[in-house]
Amino acid sequence: MKIMGLDVGSKTVGVAVSDALGWTAQGIETIAINEAKGKFGFDRVAELAQIHGVEKIVVGFPKNMNNTIGPRAEASKVYAEELKKRLNLPVILWDERLSTAQAERILLEADVSRKKRKKVIDKMAASVILQGFLDSQT
């Protein structure tokens, strides 16, 4: 079963997809969104889910370090609920505290330039979120 992981931000949505066995996560795309204009990339997420045969979606849930839910986590929750309605697939909120920091560390260790990091950080964060979920299932 293929699973999609999403890192939902205010300007982009990072997208990752698992392999068919659900062992590894691979970043595939960063979707530009615009909250102010009501453009959230739902159609592209749906298209990617169909292309990759996704049966479940994991959305990063950025809780605060003290386990409270702030504005970004609320926005992710609303995004997940809308995805569930539109795609009719199971959508799971996954605690993603520090996933972007972890993605940044991975890219720094790989000696990726700052310019290139900026282009791939969101899909790398989506991969970190999805891999965390996949690892918890074994």
PASEBA-1860 file (N, C-alpha, C; in nm, 3 decimals):
! residues 138
1> MKIMGLDV> 0.084/-0.118/0.000/0.000/0.000/0.000/0.088/0.124/0.000 ~ 0.067/0.211/-0.095/0.143/0.335/-0.102/0.077/0.441/-0.013 ~ 0.162/0.515/0.055/0.117/0.620/0.146/0.184/0.751/0.106 ~ 0.108/0.859/0.111/0.160/0.992/0.079/0.184/1.068/0.208 ~ 0.294/1.140/0.214/0.324/1.227/0.327/0.325/1.371/0.281 ~ 0.265/1.460/0.362/0.258/1.602/0.327/0.313/1.689/0.438 ~ 0.395/1.786/0.401/0.442/1.889/0.493/0.374/2.018/0.449 ~ 0.270/2.056/0.521/0.188/2.171/0.482/0.241/2.298/0.548
9> GSKTVGVA> 0.280/2.393/0.465/0.327/2.521/0.515/0.232/2.631/0.471 ~ 0.272/2.755/0.492/0.186/2.867/0.451/0.207/2.904/0.305 ~ 0.321/2.861/0.245/0.349/2.895/0.105/0.365/2.772/0.016 ~ 0.397/2.658/0.076/0.419/2.537/-0.002/0.366/2.414/0.071 ~ 0.348/2.307/-0.006/0.317/2.176/0.050/0.421/2.080/-0.007 ~ 0.503/2.025/0.082/0.600/1.925/0.040/0.530/1.791/0.030 ~ 0.563/1.714/-0.074/0.496/1.586/-0.098/0.599/1.474/-0.106 ~ 0.570/1.364/-0.037/0.652/1.243/-0.043/0.559/1.125/-0.060
17> VSDALGWT> 0.610/1.017/-0.117/0.532/0.895/-0.136/0.617/0.776/-0.094 ~ 0.552/0.678/-0.036/0.624/0.556/0.004/0.638/0.461/-0.114 ~ 0.726/0.363/-0.097/0.731/0.254/-0.194/0.609/0.165/-0.169 ~ 0.585/0.069/-0.257/0.465/-0.015/-0.249/0.459/-0.097/-0.120 ~ 0.575/-0.130/-0.063/0.578/-0.209/0.060/0.565/-0.124/0.186 ~ 0.572/0.008/0.170/0.561/0.097/0.285/0.685/0.098/0.372 ~ 0.802/0.080/0.310/0.927/0.081/0.387/1.002/0.212/0.379 ~ 1.000/0.275/0.261/1.080/0.397/0.244/0.997/0.511/0.187
25> AQGIETIA> 1.036/0.632/0.223/0.970/0.753/0.175/1.061/0.825/0.077 ~ 1.002/0.876/-0.029/1.076/0.949/-0.131/1.006/1.081/-0.159 ~ 1.076/1.193/-0.144/1.019/1.323/-0.178/0.996/1.333/-0.327 ~ 0.879/1.383/-0.367/0.851/1.388/-0.511/0.823/1.528/-0.564 ~ 0.771/1.617/-0.481/0.733/1.748/-0.536/0.708/1.848/-0.424 ~ 0.723/1.975/-0.459/0.681/2.085/-0.372/0.575/2.164/-0.448 ~ 0.458/2.176/-0.387/0.346/2.246/-0.449/0.337/2.387/-0.390 ~ 0.339/2.488/-0.477/0.323/2.626/-0.430/0.176/2.650/-0.398
33> INEAKGKF> 0.151/2.711/-0.282/0.014/2.745/-0.243/0.009/2.893/-0.203 ~ -0.112/2.946/-0.189/-0.128/3.084/-0.148/-0.252/3.091/-0.059 ~ -0.229/3.088/0.072/-0.341/3.090/0.167/-0.431/3.211/0.148 ~ -0.370/3.328/0.124/-0.447/3.452/0.111/-0.544/3.447/-0.007 ~ -0.505/3.378/-0.114/-0.589/3.369/-0.233/-0.673/3.241/-0.235 ~ -0.665/3.163/-0.129/-0.745/3.041/-0.122/-0.697/2.931/-0.215 ~ -0.570/2.933/-0.251/-0.512/2.830/-0.338/-0.427/2.736/-0.252 ~ -0.478/2.615/-0.232/-0.415/2.523/-0.138/-0.355/2.398/-0.203
41> GFDRVAEL> -0.364/2.387/-0.335/-0.302/2.275/-0.403/-0.375/2.142/-0.391 ~ -0.502/2.145/-0.351/-0.576/2.019/-0.333/-0.586/1.938/-0.463 ~ -0.607/2.007/-0.574/-0.619/1.936/-0.702/-0.490/1.864/-0.737 ~ -0.376/1.929/-0.714/-0.247/1.865/-0.745/-0.220/1.748/-0.650 ~ -0.254/1.763/-0.524/-0.238/1.652/-0.429/-0.323/1.534/-0.475 ~ -0.446/1.561/-0.516/-0.536/1.455/-0.563/-0.478/1.388/-0.688 ~ -0.424/1.469/-0.778/-0.365/1.416/-0.901/-0.245/1.325/-0.868 ~ -0.158/1.371/-0.779/-0.041/1.291/-0.740/-0.083/1.163/-0.669
49> AQIHGVEK> -0.186/1.172/-0.586/-0.236/1.053/-0.516/-0.285/0.949/-0.616 ~ -0.354/0.995/-0.718/-0.404/0.903/-0.821/-0.289/0.845/-0.903 ~ -0.197/0.928/-0.946/-0.082/0.883/-1.026/-0.003/0.774/-0.952 ~ 0.016/0.794/-0.822/0.099/0.703/-0.743/0.021/0.591/-0.675 ~ -0.110/0.588/-0.694/-0.190/0.482/-0.634/-0.191/0.486/-0.482 ~ -0.199/0.605/-0.427/-0.195/0.626/-0.282/-0.326/0.580/-0.219 ~ -0.314/0.510/-0.105/-0.431/0.461/-0.034/-0.450/0.525/0.104 ~ -0.350/0.605/0.145/-0.356/0.671/0.275/-0.266/0.794/0.269
57> IVVGFPKN> -0.303/0.898/0.344/-0.224/1.021/0.347/-0.188/1.055/0.492 ~ -0.062/1.092/0.511/-0.013/1.136/0.642/0.022/1.284/0.630 ~ -0.042/1.366/0.712/-0.019/1.511/0.710/0.059/1.548/0.836 ~ 0.169/1.619/0.817/0.248/1.664/0.932/0.166/1.755/1.021 ~ 0.174/1.730/1.152/0.099/1.806/1.251/0.200/1.875/1.343 ~ 0.234/2.002/1.313/0.343/2.070/1.384/0.304/2.122/1.522 ~ 0.299/2.031/1.618/0.270/2.072/1.755/0.385/2.156/1.809 ~ 0.355/2.239/1.908/0.458/2.314/1.977/0.538/2.219/2.065
65> MNNTIGPR> 0.656/2.261/2.105/0.742/2.174/2.186/0.677/2.136/2.320 ~ 0.586/2.219/2.371/0.519/2.188/2.497/0.389/2.109/2.474 ~ 0.375/2.055/2.353/0.263/1.968/2.315/0.131/2.042/2.291 ~ 0.135/2.176/2.285/0.014/2.251/2.255/-0.002/2.264/2.104 ~ -0.120/2.305/2.063/-0.150/2.319/1.921/-0.160/2.468/1.887 ~ -0.070/2.513/1.800/-0.068/2.653/1.760/-0.136/2.674/1.626 ~ -0.122/2.794/1.570/-0.188/2.828/1.444/-0.149/2.738/1.326 ~ -0.021/2.701/1.314/0.021/2.615/1.202/-0.038/2.476/1.217
73> AEASKVYA> -0.045/2.425/1.338/-0.105/2.292/1.360/-0.255/2.297/1.329 ~ -0.321/2.404/1.369/-0.463/2.420/1.337/-0.485/2.422/1.185 ~ -0.398/2.494/1.115/-0.408/2.502/0.969/-0.388/2.363/0.907 ~ -0.294/2.286/0.960/-0.270/2.150/0.910/-0.390/2.060/0.935 ~ -0.454/2.080/1.049/-0.572/2.000/1.083/-0.686/2.029/0.985 ~ -0.708/2.156/0.955/-0.812/2.196/0.859/-0.778/2.140/0.721 ~ -0.651/2.149/0.682/-0.606/2.097/0.553/-0.633/1.946/0.544 ~ -0.601/1.874/0.650/-0.623/1.728/0.653/-0.771/1.694/0.641
81> EELKKRLN> -0.855/1.769/0.711/-0.999/1.744/0.705/-1.053/1.767/0.564 ~ -1.004/1.872/0.498/-1.048/1.901/0.362/-1.001/1.793/0.265 ~ -0.878/1.745/0.283/-0.827/1.636/0.199/-0.912/1.510/0.214 ~ -0.949/1.480/0.338/-1.030/1.361/0.365/-1.162/1.369/0.290 ~ -1.224/1.488/0.291/-1.351/1.508/0.220/-1.333/1.494/0.068 ~ -1.230/1.559/0.016/-1.211/1.565/-0.129/-1.163/1.432/-0.189 ~ -1.075/1.361/-0.119/-1.013/1.243/-0.177/-1.076/1.112/-0.130 ~ -1.157/1.121/-0.025/-1.219/1.001/0.030/-1.115/0.892/0.063
89> LPVILWDE> -1.005/0.936/0.124/-0.898/0.847/0.168/-0.875/0.870/0.317 ~ -0.821/0.769/0.387/-0.785/0.792/0.526/-0.673/0.898/0.534 ~ -0.688/0.994/0.624/-0.587/1.099/0.644/-0.550/1.099/0.791 ~ -0.421/1.087/0.817/-0.369/1.077/0.953/-0.283/1.200/0.982 ~ -0.306/1.261/1.099/-0.219/1.370/1.143/-0.102/1.307/1.218 ~ 0.020/1.347/1.182/0.140/1.287/1.241/0.226/1.396/1.303 ~ 0.258/1.379/1.432/0.341/1.476/1.504/0.474/1.494/1.430 ~ 0.498/1.616/1.384/0.616/1.640/1.302/0.712/1.740/1.365
97> RLSTAQAE> 0.710/1.750/1.496/0.801/1.845/1.561/0.944/1.823/1.514 ~ 1.007/1.929/1.474/1.148/1.932/1.431/1.176/1.861/1.299 ~ 1.073/1.826/1.222/1.098/1.757/1.094/1.173/1.846/0.996 ~ 1.139/1.975/0.991/1.209/2.065/0.899/1.354/2.082/0.943 ~ 1.377/2.090/1.074/1.515/2.100/1.124/1.594/1.973/1.089 ~ 1.531/1.857/1.101/1.596/1.732/1.066/1.627/1.727/0.916 ~ 1.532/1.771/0.834/1.552/1.775/0.690/1.669/1.869/0.655 ~ 1.674/1.982/0.722/1.783/2.079/0.701/1.918/2.016/0.735
105> RILLEADV> 1.925/1.944/0.847/2.049/1.876/0.887/2.093/1.773/0.783 ~ 1.997/1.697/0.732/2.028/1.596/0.631/2.088/1.662/0.508 ~ 2.027/1.772/0.464/2.075/1.842/0.346/2.211/1.908/0.370 ~ 2.233/1.960/0.491/2.363/2.018/0.524/2.471/1.911/0.524 ~ 2.440/1.794/0.582/2.537/1.685/0.585/2.569/1.635/0.444 ~ 2.474/1.649/0.354/2.495/1.608/0.214/2.563/1.721/0.135 ~ 2.596/1.831/0.204/2.666/1.944/0.144/2.587/2.007/0.028 ~ 2.454/2.014/0.046/2.369/2.077/-0.054/2.374/2.229/-0.032
113> SRKKRKKV> 2.392/2.304/-0.140/2.404/2.449/-0.129/2.276/2.511/-0.073 ~ 2.288/2.629/-0.017/2.173/2.699/0.042/2.062/2.719/-0.062 ~ 2.101/2.756/-0.184/2.004/2.779/-0.291/1.927/2.651/-0.323 ~ 1.997/2.539/-0.333/1.932/2.412/-0.363/1.850/2.362/-0.243 ~ 1.899/2.386/-0.122/1.824/2.345/-0.002/1.687/2.410/0.001 ~ 1.684/2.539/-0.033/1.557/2.613/-0.031/1.455/2.549/-0.124 ~ 1.501/2.495/-0.238/1.411/2.434/-0.336/1.358/2.297/-0.292 ~ 1.435/2.225/-0.211/1.397/2.086/-0.179/1.360/2.062/-0.033
121> IDKMAASV> 1.374/2.164/0.052/1.353/2.144/0.196/1.213/2.093/0.228 ~ 1.111/2.141/0.159/0.973/2.102/0.192/0.944/1.957/0.154 ~ 0.993/1.913/0.038/0.970/1.773/0.004/1.057/1.681/0.089 ~ 1.174/1.731/0.133/1.258/1.653/0.224/1.189/1.642/0.360 ~ 1.128/1.750/0.407/1.052/1.746/0.533/0.935/1.650/0.522 ~ 0.867/1.648/0.407/0.758/1.553/0.385/0.810/1.409/0.392 ~ 0.930/1.386/0.339/0.992/1.253/0.346/1.022/1.214/0.490 ~ 1.072/1.310/0.569/1.103/1.285/0.710/0.974/1.250/0.786
129> ILQGFLDS> 0.869/1.325/0.760/0.739/1.299/0.824/0.689/1.160/0.788 ~ 0.688/1.130/0.659/0.637/1.001/0.613/0.724/0.886/0.663 ~ 0.857/0.903/0.661/0.945/0.796/0.709/0.922/0.770/0.857 ~ 0.899/0.875/0.935/0.869/0.857/1.078/0.742/0.774/1.096 ~ 0.641/0.804/1.017/0.516/0.728/1.023/0.542/0.582/0.982 ~ 0.610/0.562/0.869/0.637/0.426/0.821/0.715/0.345/0.924 ~ 0.816/0.407/0.985/0.897/0.337/1.086/0.814/0.297/1.207 ~ 0.714/0.376/1.240/0.628/0.344/1.356/0.536/0.226/1.328
137> QT> 0.517/0.192/1.202/0.424/0.085/1.166/0.488/-0.053/1.169 ~ 0.620/-0.059/1.182/0.689/-0.190/1.181/0.712/-0.244/1.319
END
